[in-house]
Amino acid sequence: MLNHTKRITLLTLTLISIALLPIASHALNLSFLPFKKTEMARVFSTNPVLLPVGENAAGKIQIGPSGADVTYNEDGDIIFTGLDKGGRKWQFQTSNFTATDGYKAEMADLDNNGITDLIVYVPVMGMPPAPEFELITLMFDSHGAPIPYSSPGYFQKLFDFNKDKRAEFMHIAYDYNYWITTLYEADGARWKAVNSIKGPEGIRAFPMYFSFTNYRSVPPPGTYPFAFDVSNTKPHAAGRIMSYKWGKDEQQSDAVFVVINTNDGKTLTCKKPFSAILIENGTERRIVTSSASRDAVNTALNDIINENYKLSFFGFNQNATGPAACVSSLIWAKQ
């Protein structure tokens, strides 16, 4: 059985923190991956996005079914606002990544459903084997409503290995002295895990395992390298938020601690248990990320508690222990 401490350590590596020193782009020797140059050159096509930058800046970009207005608030958040195909308002609020040197914003139809999506790469700081940046996507479903996603990244690009006009990204996690490489493909405004993919060069199976010196298609005997499933295709748990409070984490940084009752009878106190909160009612869809201002996070959590929203947790890990055990990539709240 995998040691819980290792699970939490890996989860901590997986969470993005813009706090430490920059790592060099050559931190990983990716030449051990069994890809040919022709495969690595099969990059998914995107177009750059020019975002308004500066005090009181505002503008519009062509994502979603009818475009999105881009504004900033006095708390330092960047806010994207638009309408879905049915005329319902949607809003995506996160920290102002445009203030980060080296960020890159792009747009493309990632899942080939005819609607343009947003892709953002935000450099992060850390020591090897930490990731080099955070990948953020805002994909739009068949109704033109957005679904947020974020993941650590080592490649500042997306791929299309099988030439099906749907983007793929490689996720890399570190455990038992191995980097574990998994593949995810855009499908229906979500990222689904891919066990194998077939391109002109043949079939590639995932996960892949490689160390500083070698590549393996299976873990070596007696080792149990583990990577969390970072897909957002289906919830891993359901429940309700009962309360929350702000405090300090192990690095003495501000963090929100949330008490969650799951539908299977567990009560968990979780540290910063989400990358984003999606609140949906009959008239709008509102998304707030964990990096948004404290006021924005408080408002979202208060609405969920006061209106007794039912929650679905994507990427929810109930089996680990400790305050970092129940981190989700997304909390989806519905009335």
ZIMO-V422425 format. One record per backbone hydrogen bond with DSSP energy under -1.0 kcal/mol. NH is the residue of the N-H (numbers start at 1). CO is the residue of the C=O. E is the energy in kcal/mol with one decimal. If there is no record, write none. Layout:
nh co e
NH CO E
NH CO E
This chain:
nh co e
7 3 -1.7
8 4 -2.4
9 5 -2.5
10 6 -2.8
11 7 -2.5
12 8 -2.6
13 9 -1.9
14 10 -2.0
15 11 -1.9
19 17 -1.6
27 24 -1.6
30 28 -1.3
32 29 -1.3
33 30 -1.5
40 36 -2.1
41 37 -1.4
42 39 -1.8
43 41 -2.1
44 158 -2.2
47 107 -2.5
49 105 -2.4
57 54 -2.0
59 70 -1.8
61 68 -2.5
63 61 -1.5
64 116 -2.9
68 61 -2.8
69 81 -2.9
70 59 -3.2
71 79 -2.3
73 77 -1.8
76 73 -1.7
78 94 -2.4
79 71 -3.0
80 92 -2.8
81 69 -2.2
82 90 -2.1
84 88 -2.5
85 143 -2.5
87 84 -1.8
89 283 -1.1
90 82 -2.6
91 285 -2.0
92 80 -2.8
93 287 -2.5
94 78 -2.1
96 76 -1.3
97 95 -1.7
99 96 -1.5
100 97 -2.0
103 100 -1.6
104 121 -2.2
106 119 -3.3
107 47 -2.6
108 117 -1.6
110 108 -1.3
117 108 -3.0
118 138 -1.9
119 106 -2.8
120 136 -2.9
121 104 -2.8
122 134 -2.4
124 132 -2.2
126 21 -2.5
130 127 -2.4
132 153 -1.5
133 153 -1.4
134 122 -2.8
135 151 -3.4
136 120 -3.0
137 149 -2.4
138 118 -2.3
139 147 -1.9
141 145 -2.6
144 141 -2.1
147 139 -2.7
149 137 -1.6
151 135 -2.1
153 133 -2.3
159 168 -3.0
160 42 -2.2
163 160 -1.1
167 110 -2.6
168 159 -2.3
169 184 -2.3
171 182 -2.8
173 180 -2.0
175 178 -2.7
178 175 -1.9
179 210 -3.2
180 173 -3.5
181 208 -3.0
182 171 -2.7
184 169 -2.1
185 192 -2.5
186 167 -2.8
187 190 -3.1
192 185 -2.6
194 183 -2.6
197 204 -2.2
199 202 -2.5
202 199 -1.8
204 197 -2.9
206 195 -3.4
208 181 -2.3
209 216 -2.4
210 179 -2.1
211 214 -2.8
216 209 -4.0
223 220 -1.8
232 191 -1.9
236 313 -3.1
237 313 -1.1
239 311 -1.8
240 261 -2.6
242 259 -3.0
243 259 -1.0
245 257 -2.1
247 255 -3.0
249 253 -2.2
252 249 -2.0
255 247 -2.4
257 245 -3.5
258 270 -3.1
259 243 -2.7
260 268 -3.2
261 240 -2.6
262 266 -2.8
263 238 -2.8
265 262 -1.8
268 260 -2.9
270 258 -3.3
271 323 -3.9
272 256 -4.2
277 288 -3.0
278 331 -3.0
279 286 -3.3
280 333 -2.5
281 284 -2.1
285 89 -2.0
286 279 -2.8
287 91 -2.8
288 277 -2.4
289 93 -2.1
290 275 -2.4
292 289 -1.4
297 293 -2.1
298 294 -3.1
299 295 -2.4
300 296 -2.0
301 297 -2.6
302 298 -2.9
303 299 -2.3
304 300 -2.0
305 301 -2.3
306 302 -3.0
307 303 -2.2
309 304 -2.2
310 334 -3.0
311 239 -2.3
312 332 -2.1
313 237 -2.8
314 330 -2.7
325 322 -1.7
329 314 -2.3
330 314 -1.4
331 276 -2.3
332 312 -2.8
333 278 -3.7
334 310 -2.6
